[in-house]
Amino acid sequence: MKPGFVLAEDVYSLSPKPIAKKGTVINEEHIEFFRAFLIKEVQVRTSTTTGVKEAKEDISTDQPQKNEADVQKTESSSKTAFEEIFVHSVEQLQKYFLSWQSGASVDIYKIRTLLLPVLKAGFDQPSKIMETYTTCDAKNYICHHSVSVSLLSALIAKKWDF
């Protein structure tokens, strides 16, 4: 599948609503989104003109393979603004979790204030939201997962105009 292909059928995950509708012109963000939902195949047309043969496209083989040098280069590169905000949010949430375990009450305003900057940065770079799973470590898994899920949920809601 390549950007510019058109969905020939609605794409569903586990919900009754489609995550992408028939006729959607595919871009890189859609492809990453399908991968995030573990969707392996979709029905596409290679053109918007009628009479074009429809085909199933395998999403998983379209992703370029990274060699060890590419991985090391990526890991050594400086973090983007989104990544820095994301890591900060995870670290702060970890502190909140510890205080909650000690009996402190949950302050929704503080959580909202913590998450708004990372949401804004994520909306500016949606592809970075799909990459948050690459920075997870076992120590901060619960907090990392919580922030990632909130970002994904907000992105989906924004895309569906909720």
VODOZA-625077 format. One record per residue: residue in three letters; x, y, z of N, C-alpha, C in turn. Coordinates in Angstrom, 2 decimals. Example, Ala and Ser with C-alpha at 12.3 -4.5 7.8 and 13.67 -1.06 7.14 Angstrom:
BEGIN
+-----+---------+---------+---------+---------+---------+---------+---------+---------+---------+
!  aa !     n_x !     n_y !     n_z !    ca_x !    ca_y !    ca_z !     c_x !     c_y !     c_z !
+-----+---------+---------+---------+---------+---------+---------+---------+---------+---------+
! ALA !   13.19 !   -5.69 !    7.80 !   12.30 !   -4.50 !    7.80 !   13.20 !   -3.30 !    7.80 !
! SER !   12.85 !   -2.25 !    7.08 !   13.67 !   -1.06 !    7.14 !   12.90 !    0.03 !    7.87 !
+-----+---------+---------+---------+---------+---------+---------+---------+---------+---------+
***
This chain:
BEGIN
+-----+---------+---------+---------+---------+---------+---------+---------+---------+---------+
!  aa !     n_x !     n_y !     n_z !    ca_x !    ca_y !    ca_z !     c_x !     c_y !     c_z !
+-----+---------+---------+---------+---------+---------+---------+---------+---------+---------+
! MET !    0.85 !   -1.17 !    0.00 !    0.00 !    0.00 !    0.00 !    0.90 !    1.23 !    0.00 !
! LYS !    0.46 !    2.21 !   -0.75 !    1.22 !    3.44 !   -0.86 !    0.29 !    4.63 !   -0.67 !
! PRO !    0.84 !    5.76 !   -0.22 !    0.02 !    6.96 !   -0.15 !   -0.59 !    7.25 !   -1.52 !
! GLY !   -1.85 !    7.66 !   -1.52 !   -2.55 !    7.92 !   -2.77 !   -3.52 !    6.83 !   -3.16 !
! PHE !   -3.33 !    5.60 !   -2.62 !   -4.30 !    4.54 !   -2.85 !   -5.60 !    4.93 !   -2.17 !
! VAL !   -6.70 !    4.38 !   -2.63 !   -8.02 !    4.70 !   -2.10 !   -8.64 !    3.44 !   -1.50 !
! LEU !   -9.21 !    3.56 !   -0.30 !   -9.86 !    2.40 !    0.32 !  -11.08 !    1.99 !   -0.48 !
! ALA !  -11.16 !    0.72 !   -0.81 !  -12.30 !    0.19 !   -1.56 !  -13.39 !   -0.29 !   -0.61 !
! GLU !  -13.05 !   -0.53 !    0.65 !  -14.00 !   -0.99 !    1.67 !  -13.69 !   -0.28 !    2.98 !
! ASP !  -14.70 !   -0.18 !    3.86 !  -14.46 !    0.33 !    5.21 !  -13.45 !   -0.58 !    5.91 !
! VAL !  -12.65 !    0.01 !    6.80 !  -11.67 !   -0.76 !    7.57 !  -12.14 !   -0.77 !    9.02 !
! TYR !  -12.26 !   -1.98 !    9.59 !  -12.73 !   -2.14 !   10.96 !  -11.63 !   -2.75 !   11.82 !
! SER !  -11.69 !   -2.43 !   13.09 !  -10.86 !   -3.11 !   14.07 !  -11.79 !   -3.93 !   14.94 !
! LEU !  -11.82 !   -3.68 !   16.23 !  -12.69 !   -4.46 !   17.12 !  -14.02 !   -3.77 !   17.40 !
! SER !  -14.18 !   -2.53 !   16.97 !  -15.42 !   -1.82 !   17.25 !  -16.36 !   -1.92 !   16.04 !
! PRO !  -17.65 !   -1.65 !   16.26 !  -18.59 !   -1.72 !   15.14 !  -18.46 !   -0.54 !   14.18 !
! LYS !  -17.78 !    0.52 !   14.60 !  -17.57 !    1.67 !   13.73 !  -16.27 !    1.47 !   12.95 !
! PRO !  -16.24 !    1.86 !   11.69 !  -14.99 !    1.72 !   10.93 !  -13.95 !    2.71 !   11.42 !
! ILE !  -12.70 !    2.30 !   11.38 !  -11.63 !    3.25 !   11.74 !  -11.19 !    4.05 !   10.52 !
! ALA !  -11.57 !    3.59 !    9.34 !  -11.34 !    4.34 !    8.10 !  -12.46 !    3.96 !    7.14 !
! LYS !  -13.00 !    4.96 !    6.46 !  -14.15 !    4.71 !    5.59 !  -13.74 !    4.49 !    4.14 !
! LYS !  -14.60 !    3.76 !    3.45 !  -14.43 !    3.52 !    2.01 !  -14.28 !    4.87 !    1.31 !
! GLY !  -13.35 !    4.92 !    0.36 !  -13.13 !    6.16 !   -0.39 !  -12.06 !    7.05 !    0.19 !
! THR !  -11.54 !    6.70 !    1.37 !  -10.47 !    7.49 !    1.98 !   -9.20 !    7.36 !    1.16 !
! VAL !   -8.58 !    8.49 !    0.86 !   -7.29 !    8.48 !    0.16 !   -6.22 !    8.28 !    1.23 !
! ILE !   -5.45 !    7.21 !    1.08 !   -4.47 !    6.81 !    2.08 !   -3.26 !    7.73 !    2.06 !
! ASN !   -2.78 !    8.08 !    3.28 !   -1.52 !    8.79 !    3.43 !   -0.66 !    8.02 !    4.44 !
! GLU !    0.53 !    8.50 !    4.72 !    1.44 !    7.81 !    5.64 !    0.83 !    7.65 !    7.03 !
! GLU !    0.10 !    8.66 !    7.48 !   -0.53 !    8.61 !    8.79 !   -1.53 !    7.46 !    8.87 !
! HIS !   -2.31 !    7.24 !    7.81 !   -3.25 !    6.13 !    7.78 !   -2.51 !    4.80 !    7.89 !
! ILE !   -1.44 !    4.66 !    7.16 !   -0.67 !    3.40 !    7.17 !   -0.15 !    3.12 !    8.57 !
! GLU !    0.40 !    4.13 !    9.24 !    0.88 !    3.95 !   10.60 !   -0.27 !    3.60 !   11.54 !
! PHE !   -1.41 !    4.23 !   11.33 !   -2.59 !    3.99 !   12.14 !   -3.04 !    2.54 !   11.99 !
! PHE !   -3.08 !    2.03 !   10.76 !   -3.47 !    0.64 !   10.52 !   -2.50 !   -0.31 !   11.22 !
! ARG !   -1.23 !   -0.01 !   11.15 !   -0.23 !   -0.86 !   11.82 !   -0.45 !   -0.84 !   13.33 !
! ALA !   -0.76 !    0.33 !   13.88 !   -0.98 !    0.45 !   15.32 !   -2.16 !   -0.41 !   15.76 !
! PHE !   -3.17 !   -0.56 !   14.89 !   -4.34 !   -1.39 !   15.19 !   -4.16 !   -2.83 !   14.72 !
! LEU !   -2.94 !   -3.18 !   14.29 !   -2.58 !   -4.53 !   13.86 !   -3.44 !   -5.02 !   12.70 !
! ILE !   -3.80 !   -4.11 !   11.81 !   -4.56 !   -4.48 !   10.62 !   -3.56 !   -4.87 !    9.55 !
! LYS !   -3.67 !   -6.09 !    9.08 !   -2.68 !   -6.62 !    8.15 !   -3.02 !   -6.40 !    6.68 !
! GLU !   -4.31 !   -6.36 !    6.35 !   -4.73 !   -6.18 !    4.95 !   -5.92 !   -5.24 !    4.86 !
! VAL !   -5.95 !   -4.49 !    3.78 !   -7.10 !   -3.64 !    3.47 !   -7.39 !   -3.75 !    1.97 !
! GLN !   -8.65 !   -3.49 !    1.59 !   -9.04 !   -3.46 !    0.18 !   -8.78 !   -2.04 !   -0.34 !
! VAL !   -8.01 !   -1.92 !   -1.43 !   -7.70 !   -0.60 !   -1.99 !   -7.87 !   -0.58 !   -3.50 !
! ARG !   -8.02 !    0.63 !   -4.02 !   -7.94 !    0.90 !   -5.46 !   -6.68 !    1.73 !   -5.65 !
! THR !   -6.03 !    1.56 !   -6.77 !   -4.82 !    2.34 !   -7.02 !   -5.13 !    3.68 !   -7.65 !
! SER !   -6.38 !    3.93 !   -7.96 !   -6.77 !    5.19 !   -8.59 !   -8.20 !    5.52 !   -8.18 !
! THR !   -8.57 !    6.79 !   -8.26 !   -9.94 !    7.18 !   -7.93 !  -10.88 !    7.02 !   -9.10 !
! THR !  -10.36 !    6.67 !  -10.28 !  -11.22 !    6.50 !  -11.45 !  -11.99 !    5.20 !  -11.34 !
! THR !  -13.16 !    5.12 !  -11.98 !  -13.97 !    3.91 !  -11.91 !  -13.37 !    2.83 !  -12.80 !
! GLY !  -13.70 !    1.62 !  -12.49 !  -13.25 !    0.50 !  -13.30 !  -11.85 !    0.03 !  -12.98 !
! VAL !  -11.24 !    0.59 !  -11.98 !   -9.89 !    0.17 !  -11.61 !   -9.98 !   -1.08 !  -10.75 !
! LYS !   -9.13 !   -2.01 !  -11.01 !   -9.15 !   -3.28 !  -10.29 !   -8.83 !   -3.05 !   -8.82 !
! GLU !   -9.65 !   -3.65 !   -7.95 !   -9.42 !   -3.57 !   -6.52 !   -8.53 !   -4.73 !   -6.11 !
! ALA !   -7.75 !   -4.52 !   -5.06 !   -6.85 !   -5.56 !   -4.59 !   -6.69 !   -5.45 !   -3.09 !
! LYS !   -6.34 !   -6.59 !   -2.47 !   -5.98 !   -6.56 !   -1.06 !   -4.52 !   -6.17 !   -0.99 !
! GLU !   -4.21 !   -5.26 !   -0.10 !   -2.83 !   -4.84 !    0.07 !   -2.35 !   -5.26 !    1.44 !
! ASP !   -1.17 !   -5.85 !    1.49 !   -0.55 !   -6.27 !    2.74 !    0.18 !   -5.07 !    3.33 !
! ILE !   -0.21 !   -4.68 !    4.51 !    0.39 !   -3.51 !    5.15 !    1.73 !   -3.86 !    5.77 !
! SER !    1.85 !   -5.02 !    6.34 !    3.04 !   -5.36 !    7.12 !    4.31 !   -5.39 !    6.27 !
! THR !    4.24 !   -5.73 !    5.00 !    5.45 !   -5.82 !    4.19 !    5.86 !   -4.49 !    3.59 !
! ASP !    5.03 !   -3.48 !    3.73 !    5.34 !   -2.18 !    3.15 !    6.33 !   -1.38 !    3.98 !
! GLN !    6.52 !   -1.77 !    5.24 !    7.39 !   -1.03 !    6.13 !    8.84 !   -1.41 !    5.85 !
! PRO !    9.70 !   -0.40 !    5.62 !   11.10 !   -0.73 !    5.34 !   11.78 !   -1.34 !    6.56 !
! GLN !   12.65 !   -2.28 !    6.31 !   13.39 !   -2.92 !    7.39 !   14.54 !   -2.02 !    7.82 !
! LYS !   14.78 !   -1.93 !    9.13 !   15.88 !   -1.12 !    9.64 !   17.06 !   -2.04 !    9.94 !
! ASN !   18.24 !   -1.60 !    9.53 !   19.41 !   -2.37 !    9.90 !   19.96 !   -1.84 !   11.21 !
! GLU !   20.95 !   -2.51 !   11.77 !   21.47 !   -2.15 !   13.09 !   22.03 !   -0.73 !   13.12 !
! ALA !   22.68 !   -0.30 !   12.05 !   23.25 !    1.06 !   12.00 !   22.14 !    2.11 !   12.06 !
! ASP !   21.02 !    1.87 !   11.36 !   19.89 !    2.81 !   11.40 !   19.32 !    2.91 !   12.80 !
! VAL !   19.19 !    1.77 !   13.48 !   18.64 !    1.76 !   14.83 !   19.55 !    2.54 !   15.77 !
! GLN !   20.85 !    2.32 !   15.69 !   21.78 !    3.03 !   16.56 !   21.77 !    4.52 !   16.27 !
! LYS !   21.69 !    4.90 !   14.99 !   21.64 !    6.31 !   14.62 !   20.39 !    6.97 !   15.19 !
! THR !   19.25 !    6.28 !   15.11 !   18.00 !    6.80 !   15.64 !   18.07 !    6.96 !   17.15 !
! GLU !   18.63 !    5.97 !   17.83 !   18.71 !    6.03 !   19.28 !   19.64 !    7.13 !   19.75 !
! SER !   20.69 !    7.42 !   19.00 !   21.65 !    8.42 !   19.44 !   21.23 !    9.83 !   19.06 !
! SER !   20.25 !    9.98 !   18.17 !   19.82 !   11.31 !   17.76 !   19.10 !   12.00 !   18.90 !
! SER !   19.11 !   13.33 !   18.88 !   18.48 !   14.08 !   19.95 !   16.97 !   13.89 !   19.90 !
! LYS !   16.34 !   14.03 !   21.05 !   14.90 !   13.85 !   21.13 !   14.19 !   15.06 !   20.55 !
! THR !   13.03 !   14.82 !   19.95 !   12.21 !   15.90 !   19.45 !   11.49 !   16.56 !   20.63 !
! ALA !   10.89 !   17.70 !   20.37 !   10.14 !   18.40 !   21.42 !    9.03 !   17.50 !   21.96 !
! PHE !    8.33 !   16.81 !   21.06 !    7.26 !   15.90 !   21.51 !    7.81 !   14.84 !   22.44 !
! GLU !    8.93 !   14.21 !   22.06 !    9.49 !   13.14 !   22.87 !    9.89 !   13.64 !   24.25 !
! GLU !   10.46 !   14.85 !   24.31 !   10.85 !   15.41 !   25.61 !    9.63 !   15.67 !   26.48 !
! ILE !    8.57 !   16.23 !   25.89 !    7.34 !   16.49 !   26.64 !    6.71 !   15.17 !   27.08 !
! PHE !    6.72 !   14.18 !   26.19 !    6.14 !   12.88 !   26.51 !    6.87 !   12.23 !   27.68 !
! VAL !    8.20 !   12.21 !   27.62 !    8.99 !   11.60 !   28.70 !    8.76 !   12.34 !   30.01 !
! HIS !    8.71 !   13.66 !   29.95 !    8.43 !   14.45 !   31.16 !    7.07 !   14.09 !   31.74 !
! SER !    6.07 !   13.95 !   30.89 !    4.72 !   13.61 !   31.35 !    4.70 !   12.24 !   32.02 !
! VAL !    5.39 !   11.28 !   31.44 !    5.46 !    9.94 !   32.02 !    6.13 !   10.00 !   33.40 !
! GLU !    7.23 !   10.75 !   33.50 !    7.94 !   10.87 !   34.78 !    7.07 !   11.53 !   35.85 !
! GLN !    6.35 !   12.59 !   35.46 !    5.46 !   13.27 !   36.41 !    4.32 !   12.36 !   36.84 !
! LEU !    3.75 !   11.63 !   35.89 !    2.65 !   10.73 !   36.22 !    3.12 !    9.64 !   37.17 !
! GLN !    4.36 !    9.21 !   37.02 !    4.94 !    8.22 !   37.94 !    4.94 !    8.77 !   39.37 !
! LYS !    5.28 !   10.04 !   39.52 !    5.27 !   10.67 !   40.85 !    3.85 !   10.73 !   41.40 !
! TYR !    2.89 !   11.07 !   40.53 !    1.50 !   11.11 !   40.98 !    1.04 !    9.72 !   41.40 !
! PHE !    1.38 !    8.69 !   40.63 !    0.99 !    7.33 !   40.99 !    1.53 !    6.96 !   42.38 !
! LEU !    2.78 !    7.31 !   42.65 !    3.37 !    7.01 !   43.96 !    2.61 !    7.72 !   45.08 !
! SER !    2.23 !    8.97 !   44.84 !    1.49 !    9.69 !   45.88 !    0.09 !    9.09 !   46.07 !
! TRP !   -0.53 !    8.62 !   44.98 !   -1.85 !    7.99 !   45.09 !   -1.76 !    6.69 !   45.88 !
! GLN !   -0.66 !    5.96 !   45.66 !   -0.47 !    4.73 !   46.41 !   -0.30 !    5.00 !   47.90 !
! SER !    0.18 !    6.20 !   48.22 !    0.37 !    6.59 !   49.62 !   -0.90 !    7.15 !   50.24 !
! GLY !   -1.98 !    7.23 !   49.46 !   -3.25 !    7.67 !   50.00 !   -3.69 !    9.05 !   49.55 !
! ALA !   -2.88 !    9.74 !   48.76 !   -3.27 !   11.07 !   48.28 !   -4.45 !   10.94 !   47.31 !
! SER !   -5.27 !   11.99 !   47.25 !   -6.41 !   11.94 !   46.34 !   -5.95 !   12.32 !   44.92 !
! VAL !   -6.71 !   11.88 !   43.95 !   -6.41 !   12.15 !   42.55 !   -6.91 !   13.56 !   42.23 !
! ASP !   -6.03 !   14.40 !   41.75 !   -6.38 !   15.77 !   41.36 !   -6.48 !   15.80 !   39.83 !
! ILE !   -7.69 !   15.74 !   39.32 !   -7.93 !   15.69 !   37.88 !   -7.35 !   16.93 !   37.19 !
! TYR !   -7.44 !   18.09 !   37.84 !   -6.91 !   19.31 !   37.24 !   -5.40 !   19.18 !   36.98 !
! LYS !   -4.67 !   18.60 !   37.94 !   -3.22 !   18.41 !   37.76 !   -2.93 !   17.45 !   36.61 !
! ILE !   -3.72 !   16.40 !   36.51 !   -3.53 !   15.42 !   35.44 !   -3.81 !   16.09 !   34.10 !
! ARG !   -4.89 !   16.85 !   34.04 !   -5.24 !   17.56 !   32.80 !   -4.13 !   18.54 !   32.41 !
! THR !   -3.64 !   19.28 !   33.38 !   -2.56 !   20.25 !   33.14 !   -1.29 !   19.53 !   32.67 !
! LEU !   -1.05 !   18.36 !   33.21 !    0.12 !   17.58 !   32.80 !   -0.02 !   17.07 !   31.36 !
! LEU !   -1.22 !   16.64 !   30.99 !   -1.41 !   16.00 !   29.68 !   -1.66 !   16.98 !   28.54 !
! LEU !   -2.16 !   18.17 !   28.81 !   -2.46 !   19.10 !   27.72 !   -1.26 !   19.44 !   26.83 !
! PRO !   -0.09 !   19.74 !   27.40 !    1.05 !   20.03 !   26.52 !    1.46 !   18.84 !   25.63 !
! VAL !    1.42 !   17.63 !   26.16 !    1.80 !   16.47 !   25.35 !    0.72 !   16.19 !   24.30 !
! LEU !   -0.55 !   16.46 !   24.62 !   -1.61 !   16.31 !   23.62 !   -1.42 !   17.31 !   22.49 !
! LYS !   -1.13 !   18.56 !   22.83 !   -0.92 !   19.58 !   21.80 !    0.26 !   19.21 !   20.90 !
! ALA !    1.35 !   18.80 !   21.52 !    2.53 !   18.40 !   20.73 !    2.22 !   17.18 !   19.88 !
! GLY !    1.43 !   16.26 !   20.41 !    1.06 !   15.06 !   19.66 !    0.16 !   15.38 !   18.48 !
! PHE !   -0.76 !   16.33 !   18.65 !   -1.64 !   16.73 !   17.55 !   -0.84 !   17.39 !   16.44 !
! ASP !    0.24 !   18.08 !   16.81 !    1.11 !   18.71 !   15.81 !    1.94 !   17.68 !   15.05 !
! GLN !    2.22 !   16.53 !   15.68 !    3.02 !   15.47 !   15.06 !    2.36 !   14.11 !   15.35 !
! PRO !    1.23 !   13.81 !   14.69 !    0.51 !   12.56 !   15.00 !    1.35 !   11.30 !   14.82 !
! SER !    2.29 !   11.32 !   13.89 !    3.10 !   10.11 !   13.69 !    3.95 !    9.80 !   14.92 !
! LYS !    4.29 !   10.81 !   15.68 !    5.08 !   10.59 !   16.90 !    4.26 !    9.84 !   17.96 !
! ILE !    2.95 !   10.06 !   17.97 !    2.10 !    9.34 !   18.92 !    2.19 !    7.85 !   18.64 !
! MET !    2.23 !    7.48 !   17.37 !    2.29 !    6.06 !   17.00 !    3.63 !    5.43 !   17.36 !
! GLU !    4.63 !    6.24 !   17.65 !    5.96 !    5.74 !   17.96 !    6.24 !    5.68 !   19.46 !
! THR !    5.27 !    6.07 !   20.30 !    5.55 !    6.13 !   21.73 !    5.89 !    4.77 !   22.33 !
! TYR !    5.39 !    3.71 !   21.72 !    5.69 !    2.38 !   22.26 !    7.18 !    2.05 !   22.19 !
! THR !    7.94 !    2.74 !   21.36 !    9.37 !    2.44 !   21.21 !   10.20 !    2.95 !   22.38 !
! THR !    9.66 !    3.84 !   23.19 !   10.43 !    4.42 !   24.29 !   10.08 !    3.83 !   25.64 !
! CYS !    9.26 !    2.82 !   25.68 !    8.79 !    2.25 !   26.95 !    9.88 !    1.42 !   27.62 !
! ASP !    9.95 !    1.54 !   28.94 !   10.81 !    0.66 !   29.72 !    9.97 !   -0.01 !   30.81 !
! ALA !   10.47 !   -1.09 !   31.34 !    9.69 !   -1.88 !   32.30 !    9.38 !   -1.09 !   33.57 !
! LYS !   10.29 !   -0.22 !   33.97 !   10.14 !    0.54 !   35.21 !    8.92 !    1.48 !   35.16 !
! ASN !    8.71 !    2.12 !   34.04 !    7.63 !    3.10 !   33.91 !    6.48 !    2.61 !   33.04 !
! TYR !    6.31 !    1.31 !   32.89 !    5.34 !    0.79 !   31.94 !    3.93 !    1.32 !   32.18 !
! ILE !    3.44 !    1.26 !   33.40 !    2.05 !    1.66 !   33.67 !    1.84 !    3.13 !   33.30 !
! CYS !    2.74 !    3.98 !   33.71 !    2.61 !    5.41 !   33.41 !    2.77 !    5.67 !   31.92 !
! HIS !    3.74 !    5.02 !   31.32 !    3.98 !    5.17 !   29.89 !    2.75 !    4.75 !   29.11 !
! HIS !    2.21 !    3.60 !   29.46 !    1.03 !    3.08 !   28.78 !   -0.17 !    4.02 !   28.97 !
! SER !   -0.33 !    4.54 !   30.17 !   -1.44 !    5.44 !   30.46 !   -1.39 !    6.70 !   29.61 !
! VAL !   -0.21 !    7.30 !   29.50 !   -0.06 !    8.51 !   28.69 !   -0.25 !    8.17 !   27.21 !
! SER !    0.30 !    7.05 !   26.75 !    0.15 !    6.65 !   25.35 !   -1.31 !    6.41 !   24.98 !
! VAL !   -2.04 !    5.74 !   25.85 !   -3.45 !    5.46 !   25.58 !   -4.25 !    6.76 !   25.56 !
! SER !   -3.94 !    7.67 !   26.46 !   -4.67 !    8.95 !   26.46 !   -4.39 !    9.71 !   25.16 !
! LEU !   -3.15 !    9.68 !   24.68 !   -2.81 !   10.34 !   23.41 !   -3.55 !    9.70 !   22.24 !
! LEU !   -3.52 !    8.38 !   22.18 !   -4.21 !    7.68 !   21.10 !   -5.71 !    7.95 !   21.13 !
! SER !   -6.29 !    7.92 !   22.32 !   -7.73 !    8.17 !   22.46 !   -8.09 !    9.58 !   22.00 !
! ALA !   -7.27 !   10.54 !   22.41 !   -7.53 !   11.93 !   22.02 !   -7.37 !   12.11 !   20.51 !
! LEU !   -6.37 !   11.46 !   19.92 !   -6.16 !   11.56 !   18.48 !   -7.34 !   10.96 !   17.71 !
! ILE !   -7.81 !    9.81 !   18.16 !   -8.96 !    9.18 !   17.52 !  -10.18 !   10.07 !   17.65 !
! ALA !  -10.42 !   10.59 !   18.83 !  -11.58 !   11.48 !   19.04 !  -11.47 !   12.72 !   18.15 !
! LYS !  -10.28 !   13.26 !   18.02 !  -10.10 !   14.44 !   17.17 !  -10.37 !   14.09 !   15.70 !
! LYS !   -9.89 !   12.94 !   15.25 !  -10.09 !   12.52 !   13.87 !  -11.56 !   12.25 !   13.58 !
! TRP !  -12.31 !   11.78 !   14.57 !  -13.73 !   11.49 !   14.40 !  -14.60 !   12.68 !   14.76 !
! ASP !  -13.97 !   13.79 !   15.10 !  -14.67 !   15.03 !   15.45 !  -15.61 !   14.87 !   16.63 !
! PHE !  -15.16 !   14.17 !   17.68 !  -15.97 !   14.04 !   18.90 !  -15.74 !   15.24 !   19.78 !
+-----+---------+---------+---------+---------+---------+---------+---------+---------+---------+
***
